[in-house]
Amino acid sequence: MSYETALLGIIAILIVITVFFYVKYLGIQAENKALKEIVEVNAKTIENLKASRVAVKEVIENFSSHEDVMKLRNAGKSVAEIAEMLKMPENKVEMIIKFDKIKKEKSKPLDA
């Protein structure tokens, strides 16, 4: 009978150890899920910041080019001439001109 008692004791200890590790495993799974969510949020944040950085860079570049483009446009130069003179794509010149037009329209008083 002592052999059977020892065997039951060992089985009970193994069951306790198994339950302990299973509970630990569940906790690790929950932590892993939370960490994955944090990593995804961080990755999206980094992606958004990179996109914002590119957008800000474009705005700054367009802003610095704006004055040059508008001086040449007011001097009667065509879009193609301006693009060639400033070494920039024609569509960028057109965009700056359109932006300037919109900006001027928005700054007009309502009763004008």
C-alpha positions in Angstrom: 0.0 0.0 0.0 2.8 2.4 0.5 3.8 2.0 -3.1 0.3 3.0 -4.2 0.3 5.9 -1.7 3.6 7.2 -3.0 2.4 6.8 -6.6 -0.8 8.8 -5.8 1.3 11.5 -4.1 3.6 11.8 -7.2 0.6 12.0 -9.5 -1.0 14.7 -7.2 2.3 16.7 -7.3 2.5 16.3 -11.1 -1.2 17.5 -11.4 -0.4 20.5 -9.2 2.7 21.3 -11.2 0.8 21.0 -14.4 -2.0 23.3 -13.2 0.6 25.8 -12.0 2.4 25.9 -15.4 -0.9 26.0 -17.3 -2.0 29.1 -15.3 1.4 30.6 -16.0 1.0 29.8 -19.7 -2.4 31.6 -19.8 -0.8 34.6 -18.1 2.0 34.7 -20.6 -0.5 34.4 -23.5 -2.4 37.4 -22.2 0.8 39.4 -21.8 1.9 38.4 -25.3 -1.4 39.5 -26.8 -1.2 42.9 -25.0 2.4 43.3 -26.2 1.4 42.5 -29.8 -1.3 45.2 -29.6 1.2 47.7 -28.2 3.6 46.9 -31.0 0.9 47.3 -33.7 -0.1 50.7 -32.2 3.5 51.8 -32.1 4.0 50.6 -35.7 1.0 52.6 -36.9 2.1 55.7 -34.9 5.6 55.5 -36.5 4.0 55.0 -40.0 1.8 58.1 -39.4 4.7 60.2 -38.1 6.7 59.2 -41.2 3.8 60.2 -43.5 3.4 63.5 -41.6 7.1 64.2 -41.9 6.9 63.7 -45.7 3.8 65.9 -45.9 5.5 68.7 -43.8 8.6 68.4 -46.0 6.4 68.9 -49.1 4.6 71.8 -47.6 7.9 73.5 -46.7 9.4 72.8 -50.2 6.2 74.1 -51.9 6.2 77.2 -49.6 9.8 78.1 -50.4 9.0 77.6 -54.1 5.7 79.5 -54.0 7.3 82.9 -54.1 9.5 82.1 -57.0 6.7 80.5 -59.0 4.3 83.4 -58.4 7.0 86.0 -59.4 7.6 84.2 -62.7 3.9 83.7 -63.3 3.1 87.4 -62.6 5.9 88.2 -65.0 3.9 86.4 -67.7 5.8 83.1 -67.8 4.0 79.9 -68.8 3.8 76.8 -66.6 6.3 75.0 -68.8 8.8 78.0 -68.7 8.5 78.2 -64.9 9.0 74.5 -64.5 12.1 74.6 -66.7 13.5 77.7 -65.0 13.0 76.3 -61.5 13.8 72.7 -62.4 10.6 71.3 -61.0 7.8 69.2 -62.6 5.0 71.1 -64.4 2.4 69.5 -62.2 4.1 70.9 -59.1 4.1 74.4 -60.7 0.4 74.0 -61.5 -0.4 72.9 -58.0 1.4 76.0 -56.5 -0.5 78.3 -58.9 -3.8 76.6 -58.0 -3.0 76.8 -54.3 -2.2 80.5 -54.6 -5.5 81.1 -56.4 -7.5 79.2 -53.7 -5.6 81.1 -51.0 -6.5 84.5 -52.6 -10.1 83.5 -53.0 -10.4 82.5 -49.4 -8.8 85.7 -48.2 -11.2 87.9 -50.1 -13.9 89.6 -48.0 -17.4 88.2 -48.4 -18.9 91.4 -49.6 -16.3 92.0 -52.2 
